[in-house]
Amino acid sequence: MGGENVSFPNTFVLLGFSENPGLQIPLFAVVLIFHILTIVGNSSIILLSMVEPRLHTPMYFFLGNLSLLDLCITCTIVPQLLANLWGPEKTISSWGCITQLYLFTWTGYTECVLLAVMAYDRYVAICHPLRYSLIMHHWACVWLVAVSWASGLTNSLIQSTLTLQLPLCGHHTLDHFFCELPALIKLACSDTTANDLSFIFGTIPFGVMAPILVLISYTLIARAVLKLPSVEGRHKAFSTCSSHLVVVTMYFGPGTCMYIQPPSSSTNAKFLSLFYCVITPLLNPLIYTLRNKDVKAAWKRILQPQRGRNICEAR
């Protein structure tokens, strides 16, 4: 060990999907289209939640933060993925790798907490409607979002820094398409038991407790909704929560398979990672807006004046 190179490499090789060379160009086209749509969709939600007064509610405040997290995730991972899919070189600089590691871990942990906060918001809105404005007042929402971001950042700093302290002994080939904690831990040439345990215990509050809180919230919501005498009222309540339930399932489902029960095949692991890095950030704004009357009405109010001006100019 004494004569081996234990310095952090200047570049990392990302194997990505190189085991399927015929898949790389079609995958590049699909990922590029998804990336553009993700940026447009999530940016639109952030813009609407800021400029439309009728969307200045706790639900859309949390949704705007969720869109910001999705933008951070996709803009951290996808540009490097596109470059590696298109070009012959499959490398990333050490600083690029470190940036991906910290930012992806931060946003991933933060989104877990934020989804639990959004479930609590729906619980208060349906189970305690008369006290909703008192409980979910402006500063309570700000503090809940601040705790989400701060807890994700704290865990990211701890887990990522511990991982970067591991000696790599000259190894710099990652069997992945981005720099992720488990992939970097596998490169270490020393005992990683402490890092593995730290990663597991650090992930429990986010990957286990957060879904449990979501499950408890929706169990209480279901009990309250089933007691409503009106069929229309039950349908409206379930419709309000269904979008968030779909998003939660899409996020925690692949994440649970990745981190709590890792896939036996590295290819399967990469496609699971591709799902929550590329597909989930695209689907989140679509799920929340396709059936959302408030968002549709907000778009109409913004676009109609512009349409009227265009008609007048044409005349």
N, C-alpha and C positions, 0 to 999 in steps of 0.2 A: 504493500500500500504506500510505503514511503516514497517510492520513485514514480508513482502514478500522478498524472495531471488532475488535480482536484479543483482547478479554477473554473469559474463560470464561463461557458463558451461564448464567443462573440455572436454566433448565429446558431439557430436550431434548424434542423431539417424536419419538415412536417410531411409525413408520408401521405396523409389525407386519404384520398380514394385512388391512390396510384395502383392498387391491386386490381382495379377495374378501369383500365385506360380508355376503353370504348365508351365509358359512362361519363367521362369528365367534361367533354364539350356540351352534351345535352344537359348535364347537371349545371354547368356554368350558365346556360341560357335560362334555365328555370330559376336558379338562385338569383340571377340578376333581375329578372322580372319581379320576383317576390320581394327583393330588396327595395326596388323602386316603389312598389305598391305599399310596402310597410312604412317607408318614410312618408309617403303622401297621406296614408290613412291615419297614422299616429300623430303627425303634425297637424292634420285637420282637427282632430279631437282636442289637442292642446289649444289650438287657435280658437275653436268654438267655445271651449270652457272659459277662455279669458275674455273674449269680446262680447259674448251673448249674455246679457244680464239674467235672463231666465234660467240659465244653466249655472248660475252662481249658487249651487247647492252642495252639500257634503258629498253626495253621490258622484257628481261630476268633478268635484275637486279631487277625489280619490282616483277617478277614472283618468283625469289629466296626468296625475303622477304615475299611474300604471302605463300610460302611453309614453311618458318620458323614459321610464325604465326600459320599455320595449325598444325605443329608439337607441338608447345607450347600448343595449345588448347587441342589436343588429349592426350598429355602426362600429362596435368594437371587434366583432368577429367576421362579419361578411366581407368587407373589403379585402382582407388578407386571404380569405377563402377563394374569392373570385380571382385574385392574382395568381394563386397557386393552381387553380383549375385551368387557367388559360395559358400560363407560361410554362416553360420547361423547368424553371427553378422552383423548388418547393421549400423555400427557406423563409425564416423570419429573424430579424435582428434580436439580440438579447433584450434591448430596451422595449422593442415591440412585444416580445413574449411576456416580459414583466408587466407591461401596461395591460395586456389582455388578461393576465392572471388576476391582477388586483381589481380591474374594472368589472370583469365578468363575475368574479366571486362576489363583489360588492352588490351589483345589481341583482344577481340571482338570489342572494339571501334577503335582500330588501323586498323583492317581489313576493317572497313567501310570507313575510310579515304583513305586507300591504294587502294581500288577498284575504288574510285572516281579519284585518281591520275592516275591509269592505263587507265581509260576511257579518261582522258585528253591527255595522251600519244598517244592513238590511234587517237584522234581527230587531234592532231598536225601532226602525221605521214601521215594521209590521206588528210587533208584539207590544210596543209602547208608543203608539202614534201620537197620543196627547202630550207626551213628555219628550217627543223627538227633538223639537227645537231647543229644549232646555238641556238635554243630554249632549246632542251633537251640535253644540254651538261652534262658532268660528274658531275660537282658540283651542277647543278640544280637538277639532279636526287637524289644526296645525300641529299640535303636540303629537297626535297619533302618527301623522306623516313623518314628523321629525324623528320620532322614536324608531320608525321603520327604517329610515335612511341611516340613522346613527347606529342601530344594532347591526345592520348589514355591513356598514363600514368597519365597525369594531371587529366583527368576526373575520372579515376579509383581511384586515391588517394582521390579525393573529395567525390565521391559517396560512396565508400566502407567505408571510415573513418566515414562519417556521419551515415551510417547504423550500424556500430559497436558501436556507442555511444548510441544506443537505449537500454533501459532496457528490458531484456527478462523475468524477473520475474520467473526464474527457468524453463521456457519452452525450450526444447532442441530437439524436434521432428520436422524434416523438411519433408514435403510431397513432396520430390524431390529426385533425385539421386546424386545431388551435391549441394554445397553451392552457391546459386545464389542470387543476390540482392533482387528481389521480394519475394523469399521464406523466406529470413531472416527478411525482413520488416514485414511479416505477423506474425512473432513470438513475435513482440513487444507488451508490455502490456500498452503502453502509446500512446498518440496521434501521429500519423505518417503523418499528413497532410504536414508538412514541408518537411519531407523526400520524400514523394510521389511527391510533386511539384518540389523539387530539382532533383529527378530522371527523371521526365518528361522533364524539361527544359534542363537538362544535356544531355539527349538522343536526343533532337531535332537536334542539329548540325550533329550528327552521323547517326541517323536513318531516318531523314527526308531530311536534306540538302544534304547529300552525295548521296542518290538515285536521288534527283532532278538534281544534277550536272551530274550524269551519264546519266540521261534521256536527258538533254540539249546537252551533248557531242554527244550522238548517234543520236539525231535529226539532228544536224548539219552535222554529218558524212553521214547520209542517204541522205540528200539534196545534198551533194557534190558528193556522189557515183552515184546517179541517173542522174547526169549531165554528167557522163563519156560517151564518144561516143562508147567505146569498151565494148561489152558484157563480154569478158574475163576479162577486167579490173574491171568491176562491180562485177563479181563473185569472183575475187581474193580479192577485198576489203572487201566484205561481209564475205568471208570465214575467213579473218584475224580477224574480230571483233566478229564472232559468238561465239567463245569459251569464250571470256570474258563476253559476254551477258548472256550466260547460267550460268556461275559462279555467276554473279551478281544476277540473278533471284533466284538461289538456296539459296543464302546467305540472301538477303534482304526479300525474300518471307516469309520463316518461322519466321524470326526475327520480321517482321511487325506484323504477326499474334500473336506472343508471347507478344510483348511489347506495341504495339499501340492498338490492339484489342485482349486482352487476351482470351484464350479459356475458355468456361464455365466449362469444365471438367478438373480435375487435370491430369487424364490419358492422355488426348489429349495434354495437355501442356508438359507432360514428353516426349511423342513421338516426338513432334515438337523440343524439346531441344535435343533429341537423334539424330534427323536428322542433325542439324547444329553442333553438337559436334562430331559425329561419321561418318556420311555418307558424308557430304559436304567435310571435309578434305581428304577423300579418293577419291572422284570424281574429285576434282580440278586438281591433277596431271594427271589423266587419260584424262580429257577433253582437257587439254593443250598439251598433247603429242601424243594422238592417231592420230590426223590429222596433226601434226606438222612435216614438212619435215626437219627443222633445227635440232630438237631434235633427230629424227631418224638417220640423217646423223652423228650427234655427237656420238651417241651410236655405230654406225658402225665403226667410226674412232678409238674409244677407244677399242672396242672388237676385231677388226680384227687383230691387232698386237699380242694380247694374243692368238688368235686362231692360228696364224701362228707359234708362239713359241711352242704351244701344238703339232702341226703337226710335227715340226722338232724333238721334243723330242720323239714322237712316232716312227719316222723313225730310 
